[in-house]
Amino acid sequence: MKLTMTIFTAAALALSALSTACRCAPAERGAALRVIPAPASIERCEGEFTISPSAVIIAPEEAGAASLRLSSLLSKTEEGPASVAPAGTPCPSDSSCFVLELDPSLAQAGPESYELSVSPEGVELRAPAPAGLFYAAQTLRQMMPAEPGLAASLPCVKISDAPRFRWRGLMLDVSRHFFPKEFVFRMMETMAALKMNTLHIHLTDDQGWRLEIDAFPALTKTGAWRGASSPADELSMSPSGPAHGGFYTKQDMREILRRAAELHITVVPEIEMPGHAVAAIASVPGLSCKGERLKVSTRWGVHKDVYCAGSERVFEFLEIVLGEVAELFPGEIIHVGGDEVPKHNWRQCPKCQERIRAEGLANEEELQGWFMKRIENFLESRGKRIIGWDEIVEGGLPPRAAVMSWRGMEGGITAALEGHDVVMSPTSHCYFDYMQAENGEPRRVGRPIELAKVYGFEPVPPALAGTPAAERIIGAQGNIWTEYIDSEELAEYMTWPRGAALAEVAWSTKETKDYAGFLARLESLLPHFDAMRVNYRRPGPEDGANARF
Ligand code: TNX
């Protein structure tokens, strides 16, 4: 055994001497690897690496998910997973080896960065943190055939990669239509394959409350269910069809969070306030200005009934709810909504008017600002930060709040100039509930946001480019609102491949962006979607390389 090892080590040394001599050159743009999002830097080297059926993964324990992922990727279905050996194990001579290494000297490029080197004698994945190793494994996955387990060879390359933005998000609206946890797992798997790292889950709205709250069982007993509404036109303001409902128990959410952690995804829960709150108002007495009994809404759009800003009961309620949410979700950020809040009831409400007087506020806009600041204060006491839709800019931003700019880029620009973190998610490029082409789509919702349009999105607006405020733009997000998305199949169809275009917007450098190249690489990604049984819209002639929007 010792002798074999010595011979093997000598052979490996000889090979590594060869590999240093191996010639590498920067990859031509068009000849880039078939990987989405495009890595920051790729060198193509001579030769290839052949994966043997007995591949061994040599990895430190902390690599966890990355090594498991690689092992299931390399496994032949009949043979079970490839073996994983602890760091330092020498590569057996009759195997091909994938060596994963945590290397703190790479820390400067950030925890999600990685280096991947494929040479004839082996594959090396190096990163400063487990997230980087996980992304290196995702890159390898796309370099390999979509069907796992086939004998394969990889072109020799040296990749050095890191994300442009730290928030690479998708928002899933589970209120308008509920999607079970298994669907959330699938969505996160697909996101992770594209190096997206933030799932914003829109848990409450007028049409349904979707998270169990121990202190208020009525929120899900009543608030998670809406009645049947009279059949209406497909795109009417009413959710036509049968009663609808569902919710996540705390246990369900813990499972989602466990999966998310394995996939290096942060889950940002959204608890909407002060508007989009009819499901809560219908479930717990005393939350609205007028105090009348409402039903969980069976119509879409903006509702005039909102939480009463003058009532202490509302803050007691929200603090209990947010306290449970803060305890359940490990991420630092909680989304508190803030969009589309009609001020009509507040104008008529003596308690709201008294609050305006007592707090010395100028008007109802400032009352919303005061509301959000009070909530921020509470959440800060629980170690959390808030993010809200860009309307929260109008009433005066809470000091540490981040902003999600949706009505355009303006709210985001103002917030960034004031020193707040901003996620860009404008309706012009990022609304995945809007249709994907003018013709032939299953639902005609919104104006078309074509694949090329999403790909062309630039999260840093010209007004900020080159200024220190540009650093405040922390990322981009696609939003899957589900008023008209009532099945898992349709949700995936609307999300992919536009989500892949957005993943590239958020990860890749501005300089590597190239729509024609993206389309070519997409051709190799779609079989991976097929293998994962993920539905998507196949790009049509209208999405071709010349498409410009
Ligand atoms: C606006 S985006 C909304 C949502 C709707 C969406 C439909 C935002 C903060 N509010 O409540 O679902 O448009 O596209």
Boltz pocket constraint, residues with backbone or C-beta under 6 A from the ligand:
constraints:
  - pocket:
      binder: B
      contacts: [[A, 339], [A, 340], [A, 389], [A, 406], [A, 431], [A, 433], [A, 481], [A, 482], [A, 483]]
      max_distance: 6.0
